[in-house]
Amino acid sequence: ISCITPKGAFYAFPNVSKTGWKAKKLASALLEDAGVALIGGPDFGVLGEGYVRLSYANSEENILRALQRIEVFLTK
């Protein structure tokens, strides 16, 4: 997963294309299996495939927990 540093927003739009998942399917699986809520990029237009949108309007502790859950999910 790669991501350009956001400038002035409270969300990030990381590229997940190298995970082998379609963005919306990955978002659904992460919610169901890892308890992490994010949005598949295609919900923002046809060019959003391969990306997910994550909000970081939360505590650093919760964000780190979510990132760890994503890592565990993707390494299975």
Buried (B, 14 or more C-beta within 10 A) or exposed (E): BEEEEEEEEEEBBBBBBEBEBBBBEBBBBBEEEBEBEBBBBBEEEEEBBBBBBBBBEEEEEEBEBBEEBBEEBBEE
